[in-house]
Amino acid sequence: MKKIIIICLVFSFTQAYAHFGMVIPSDSMVMQHDKRTISLNLSFSHPFEMIGMDLLKPAKFSVFENGKRKNLMSSLKKTSVMKHSAYKLNYKVKRPGVYTFLMEPKPYWEPSEDCFIKHITKTVVTAFGDDEGWDFETGAITEIVPLSKPYGLYAGNLFQGIVKFKGKVVPFAEVEIEYYNKDKKAKSPTDYMITQTVKADKNGVFSYTAPKSGWWGFSALSTAPYKMKYKGKAKDVELGAVLWVKFHKWGSK
């Protein structure tokens, strides 16, 4: 009987998956000959296992075009991602530039962690040959600022970013990394391999080399300086600074 209890406990711990806010565009690089409208899907999930969770309509969804913020909330339409509620929109790219899309969701209650979760999620799209401003800071309470271009990367390239909270670097921040296993072809040898984890250095800088082409999510977690109430009790709020970056297969289009 004791052996059965121990086995059950081990299994429960190995099934603790990481959460990721997701903002995935149809393309991260829009060229002159491409369609000038990109589609974006906003969701909340465990991306490697392809286990979706319901995403409430975000509190804010914006695009920063060459540093100028534009509200996109009115363009959002409800959809389904991984069989759970999500949102989508089409965005017409009208001029050369770098476009930073930022989702600020409503806090989500996670009973297994006894806290609220709010993943402030962004991705960067470049268009028509202009690539200045790819390290633009949105001013969100927490974010990952890329130190490598967050597009035009091959699988195997080193990606670096800096974790910030309230505009200041976060020394030794822990960054969780997962692959968006959209076609479900990637297999993990063990549960330890599903979520990769690295720590930033004393300057808040982290490094990671993606082993496979596709979309990879980087998430730096911190605790908000405020609490929210759940059933009358004050609970912590987990803030995630999430950045999605696409890596390409060498020699492919």
C-alpha positions as CSV (number, residue, x, y, z in Angstrom):
1,M,0.0,0.0,0.0
2,K,2.8,2.4,0.8
3,K,4.5,1.7,-2.5
4,I,1.3,2.7,-4.4
5,I,1.1,6.0,-2.5
6,I,4.7,6.9,-3.3
7,I,4.2,6.1,-7.0
8,C,1.1,8.3,-7.2
9,L,3.0,11.2,-5.5
10,V,5.9,11.0,-8.0
11,F,3.5,10.9,-10.9
12,S,1.6,14.0,-9.7
13,F,4.8,16.0,-9.5
14,T,6.1,15.0,-12.9
15,Q,2.9,16.2,-14.5
16,A,3.3,19.8,-13.4
17,Y,3.4,21.6,-16.7
18,A,4.5,25.2,-17.4
19,H,1.9,27.7,-18.5
20,F,2.5,30.0,-21.5
21,G,0.6,33.0,-22.8
22,M,0.8,32.8,-26.6
23,V,0.8,35.4,-29.4
24,I,1.6,33.6,-32.6
25,P,1.6,35.4,-36.0
26,S,1.3,33.7,-39.4
27,D,4.8,35.1,-40.2
28,S,7.5,36.9,-38.3
29,M,9.0,38.4,-41.5
30,V,6.8,40.1,-44.1
31,M,8.6,40.5,-47.4
32,Q,7.7,42.7,-50.4
33,H,6.2,39.8,-52.4
34,D,4.2,38.4,-49.4
35,K,0.6,39.1,-48.5
36,R,0.4,42.3,-46.6
37,T,-2.1,40.9,-44.0
38,I,-0.9,38.6,-41.2
39,S,-3.1,36.7,-38.9
40,L,-2.4,36.3,-35.2
41,N,-3.7,33.8,-32.6
42,L,-3.8,34.7,-28.9
43,S,-4.1,31.7,-26.5
44,F,-3.0,30.2,-23.2
45,S,-1.6,26.7,-23.0
46,H,1.0,24.1,-22.3
47,P,2.6,24.4,-25.8
48,F,4.8,21.3,-25.9
49,E,2.0,19.0,-24.7
50,M,-0.6,20.9,-26.8
51,I,-2.9,21.1,-23.8
52,G,-5.0,24.2,-24.1
53,M,-6.6,26.3,-21.5
54,D,-9.4,28.9,-21.8
55,L,-8.2,32.5,-22.5
56,L,-10.5,35.2,-21.3
57,K,-10.7,38.3,-23.6
58,P,-7.5,40.2,-22.8
59,A,-7.5,43.3,-20.8
60,K,-5.3,44.9,-23.5
61,F,-4.0,44.0,-26.9
62,S,-1.7,46.4,-28.7
63,V,0.8,46.8,-31.5
64,F,3.7,49.2,-31.3
65,E,4.5,50.3,-34.8
66,N,7.9,52.1,-34.9
67,G,7.4,52.9,-31.2
68,K,3.8,54.2,-31.5
69,R,1.1,52.2,-29.7
70,K,-2.1,51.3,-31.3
71,N,-5.1,49.6,-29.5
72,L,-6.2,46.4,-31.3
73,M,-8.9,45.3,-28.9
74,S,-11.8,46.1,-31.3
75,S,-10.3,43.8,-33.9
76,L,-10.2,40.7,-31.7
77,K,-12.5,37.8,-32.6
78,K,-13.2,34.7,-30.6
79,T,-11.8,31.5,-31.9
80,S,-10.5,28.1,-30.6
81,V,-6.9,27.0,-30.1
82,M,-6.2,23.5,-28.8
83,K,-10.0,23.1,-28.3
84,H,-10.1,26.0,-25.9
85,S,-11.3,29.6,-26.2
86,A,-8.8,31.9,-27.7
87,Y,-8.8,35.1,-29.9
88,K,-7.6,36.0,-33.3
89,L,-7.3,39.0,-35.6
90,N,-6.0,39.9,-39.0
91,Y,-3.5,42.8,-39.2
92,K,-2.7,44.7,-42.4
93,V,0.9,45.7,-42.7
94,K,0.9,49.0,-44.5
95,R,4.5,50.2,-44.3
96,P,8.1,49.1,-43.6
97,G,8.9,48.8,-39.9
98,V,9.1,46.6,-36.8
99,Y,5.8,45.7,-35.2
100,T,5.7,44.6,-31.6
101,F,2.4,42.9,-30.6
102,L,1.7,42.9,-26.8
103,M,-1.1,41.0,-25.0
104,E,-1.9,41.9,-21.4
105,P,-4.4,39.3,-20.2
106,K,-6.8,39.3,-17.3
107,P,-5.4,37.3,-14.3
108,Y,-6.2,33.6,-14.4
109,W,-6.8,31.7,-11.2
110,E,-4.7,28.5,-11.0
111,P,-5.8,26.3,-8.1
112,S,-2.9,23.9,-8.3
113,E,-0.5,26.8,-7.6
114,D,-2.8,28.7,-5.2
115,C,-2.2,32.0,-7.1
116,F,-3.4,34.1,-10.0
117,I,-1.4,34.0,-13.3
118,K,-0.9,36.9,-15.7
119,H,1.4,36.3,-18.6
120,I,2.2,39.6,-20.5
121,T,3.1,38.2,-23.9
122,K,4.7,39.7,-26.9
123,T,6.1,38.8,-30.3
124,V,7.9,40.9,-32.9
125,V,7.2,41.1,-36.7
126,T,9.4,42.9,-39.2
127,A,8.2,44.1,-42.6
128,F,9.6,45.1,-46.0
129,G,13.3,45.2,-45.1
130,D,13.1,47.7,-42.2
131,D,14.5,46.1,-39.0
132,E,15.3,49.0,-36.7
133,G,13.8,48.9,-33.2
134,W,13.6,45.2,-32.7
135,D,14.8,45.7,-29.1
136,F,12.0,48.2,-28.4
137,E,10.7,48.2,-24.8
138,T,7.0,48.4,-24.4
139,G,7.0,49.7,-20.9
140,A,5.0,46.7,-19.5
141,I,5.5,46.0,-15.8
142,T,7.7,43.0,-16.8
143,E,9.1,42.0,-20.2
144,I,11.9,40.2,-22.0
145,V,13.9,42.6,-24.2
146,P,15.7,40.8,-27.0
147,L,19.4,41.1,-27.3
148,S,19.4,39.1,-30.5
149,K,17.0,39.9,-33.4
150,P,13.8,38.1,-32.5
151,Y,13.3,37.0,-36.1
152,G,15.5,35.9,-39.0
153,L,17.0,33.2,-36.8
154,Y,18.1,29.7,-37.7
155,A,17.6,26.7,-35.4
156,G,21.0,26.4,-33.7
157,N,21.5,30.2,-33.5
158,L,22.1,31.5,-30.0
159,F,19.3,33.7,-28.7
160,Q,19.8,36.2,-25.9
161,G,17.4,38.4,-24.0
162,I,17.4,40.5,-20.9
163,V,14.7,40.2,-18.2
164,K,13.2,43.4,-16.8
165,F,10.8,44.3,-14.1
166,K,9.5,47.9,-13.8
167,G,12.2,48.9,-16.2
168,K,15.0,47.4,-14.2
169,V,17.0,44.3,-14.9
170,V,16.3,41.2,-12.9
171,P,19.6,39.5,-11.7
172,F,19.6,35.7,-11.9
173,A,16.0,35.6,-13.2
174,E,14.8,32.1,-14.0
175,V,13.5,31.7,-17.6
176,E,11.3,28.8,-18.7
177,I,11.5,27.8,-22.4
178,E,9.1,25.6,-24.4
179,Y,8.6,24.6,-28.0
180,Y,5.2,25.1,-29.7
181,N,4.7,21.5,-30.7
182,K,2.0,22.4,-33.2
183,D,2.2,19.2,-35.4
184,K,2.7,17.0,-32.3
185,K,5.7,15.3,-33.9
186,A,8.2,16.3,-31.2
187,K,8.6,13.7,-28.4
188,S,10.2,14.3,-25.0
189,P,12.4,11.4,-23.6
190,T,11.2,12.4,-20.1
191,D,9.0,15.0,-18.5
192,Y,12.2,16.8,-17.4
193,M,12.8,17.7,-21.1
194,I,9.5,19.4,-21.7
195,T,10.2,22.7,-20.2
196,Q,13.8,23.9,-20.5
197,T,15.1,26.2,-17.8
198,V,18.0,28.7,-17.7
199,K,19.0,31.4,-15.3
200,A,20.0,34.9,-16.3
201,D,23.3,36.3,-15.1
202,K,23.7,39.2,-12.6
203,N,22.8,41.6,-15.4
204,G,19.5,39.8,-16.2
205,V,20.9,38.4,-19.5
206,F,20.0,34.8,-20.5
207,S,21.1,32.7,-23.4
208,Y,19.5,29.7,-25.2
209,T,20.2,27.8,-28.4
210,A,17.0,26.4,-30.0
211,P,17.7,22.8,-31.3
212,K,14.7,22.7,-33.6
213,S,13.0,25.1,-36.1
214,G,9.6,26.5,-35.1
215,W,8.2,28.8,-32.5
216,W,9.8,28.9,-29.1
217,G,8.4,30.7,-26.0
218,F,10.6,32.3,-23.3
219,S,8.9,33.1,-20.0
220,A,10.5,34.9,-17.0
221,L,8.3,34.6,-13.9
222,S,8.1,37.0,-11.0
223,T,5.6,37.8,-8.2
224,A,3.6,41.0,-8.5
225,P,4.0,43.7,-5.8
226,Y,0.2,43.4,-5.1
227,K,-2.2,40.6,-4.3
228,M,-5.7,39.7,-5.5
229,K,-8.5,38.2,-3.5
230,Y,-9.9,34.7,-4.2
231,K,-12.9,33.6,-2.0
232,G,-12.1,36.4,0.4
233,K,-8.4,35.6,0.8
234,A,-5.5,37.6,-0.5
235,K,-3.5,35.6,-3.1
236,D,-0.2,36.1,-4.9
237,V,-0.2,37.1,-8.6
238,E,2.4,35.4,-10.8
239,L,3.5,37.8,-13.6
240,G,5.1,36.2,-16.6
241,A,7.2,38.2,-19.1
242,V,6.7,36.0,-22.3
243,L,8.4,36.4,-25.7
244,W,7.7,34.2,-28.7
245,V,10.5,33.8,-31.3
246,K,10.5,31.8,-34.5
247,F,13.6,29.8,-35.6
248,H,14.0,28.6,-39.1
249,K,15.4,25.4,-40.6
250,W,18.8,25.9,-42.3
251,G,18.4,26.1,-46.1
252,S,14.6,26.4,-46.1
253,K,12.5,29.2,-47.4
